Amino acid sequence: MNDLKYLNAETLYNDIIKLVNKDVTLFDALVEYSEKNKIEIEVIGAILKKNSSVKSIIIENAHNLKLLKIWKHHMSAMFVLMH
């Protein structure tokens, strides 16, 4: 598990993006990373939203996958990034 005080948005995003492949979306990777490292999804959202370029990538992915409403309903913590 990463030491949270040393975890920044770029490092976290780079760790998560390594999990993405043709069968694993960015959002699935976020959840997988959260569970694997025992970090609450809200904490990951709080870290990622500090970096505007990472935040934009996540929002763009949500738009492209037409997941905004689904994720807003089921994973509202991730969409703290949007507000």
C-alpha positions as CSV (number, residue, x, y, z in Angstrom):
1,M,0.0,0.0,0.0
2,N,1.2,3.5,-0.8
3,D,1.9,5.9,2.0
4,L,-0.9,8.4,1.6
5,K,1.1,11.4,2.7
6,Y,3.4,10.9,-0.3
7,L,0.7,10.0,-2.8
8,N,0.0,12.8,-5.3
9,A,-2.4,12.9,-8.2
10,E,0.2,12.2,-10.9
11,T,1.7,9.2,-9.1
12,L,-1.7,7.8,-8.2
13,Y,-3.0,8.3,-11.8
14,N,0.1,6.6,-13.2
15,D,-0.4,3.6,-10.9
16,I,-4.1,3.4,-11.8
17,I,-3.5,3.7,-15.6
18,K,-1.3,0.7,-15.5
19,L,-4.4,-1.4,-14.6
20,V,-6.3,-0.2,-17.6
21,N,-6.6,-2.5,-20.6
22,K,-9.2,-3.5,-23.2
23,D,-11.3,-5.2,-20.5
24,V,-10.7,-2.8,-17.7
25,T,-11.9,0.8,-17.9
26,L,-10.4,3.7,-16.1
27,F,-13.3,3.6,-13.6
28,D,-12.9,-0.1,-13.0
29,A,-9.2,0.5,-12.5
30,L,-10.0,3.2,-9.9
31,V,-12.2,0.9,-7.9
32,E,-9.7,-2.0,-8.2
33,Y,-6.8,0.2,-7.0
34,S,-9.0,1.4,-4.1
35,E,-9.8,-2.1,-3.0
36,K,-6.4,-3.5,-3.5
37,N,-4.7,-0.8,-1.6
38,K,-7.4,-0.4,1.0
39,I,-7.9,3.3,0.2
40,E,-11.4,4.7,0.3
41,I,-12.6,5.9,-3.1
42,E,-13.4,9.3,-1.6
43,V,-9.7,9.6,-0.7
44,I,-8.6,8.7,-4.2
45,G,-11.1,11.3,-5.6
46,A,-9.8,14.0,-3.2
47,I,-6.2,13.3,-4.3
48,L,-7.0,13.1,-8.1
49,K,-9.1,16.3,-8.1
50,K,-6.1,18.3,-7.0
51,N,-4.6,17.9,-10.5
52,S,-6.6,19.7,-13.2
53,S,-5.2,17.6,-16.0
54,V,-5.9,14.3,-14.3
55,K,-9.4,15.6,-13.4
56,S,-10.0,16.5,-17.0
57,I,-8.9,13.0,-18.2
58,I,-11.3,11.3,-15.8
59,I,-14.2,13.6,-16.8
60,E,-13.4,13.1,-20.5
61,N,-13.4,9.3,-20.0
62,A,-16.8,9.5,-18.3
63,H,-18.2,11.6,-21.1
64,N,-16.8,9.3,-23.8
65,L,-18.2,6.2,-22.1
66,K,-21.5,7.9,-21.4
67,L,-21.1,7.0,-17.7
68,L,-21.6,10.3,-16.1
69,K,-25.2,9.6,-14.9
70,I,-24.4,5.9,-14.0
71,W,-21.3,6.8,-12.1
72,K,-22.9,9.8,-10.5
73,H,-25.7,7.6,-9.2
74,H,-23.5,4.6,-8.1
75,M,-20.2,6.1,-7.3
76,S,-21.0,9.7,-6.3
77,A,-17.7,10.0,-4.5
78,M,-15.8,9.9,-7.8
79,F,-17.9,12.8,-9.0
80,V,-16.7,15.0,-6.2
81,L,-14.1,15.6,-8.9
82,M,-16.6,17.3,-11.1
83,H,-17.8,19.8,-8.5
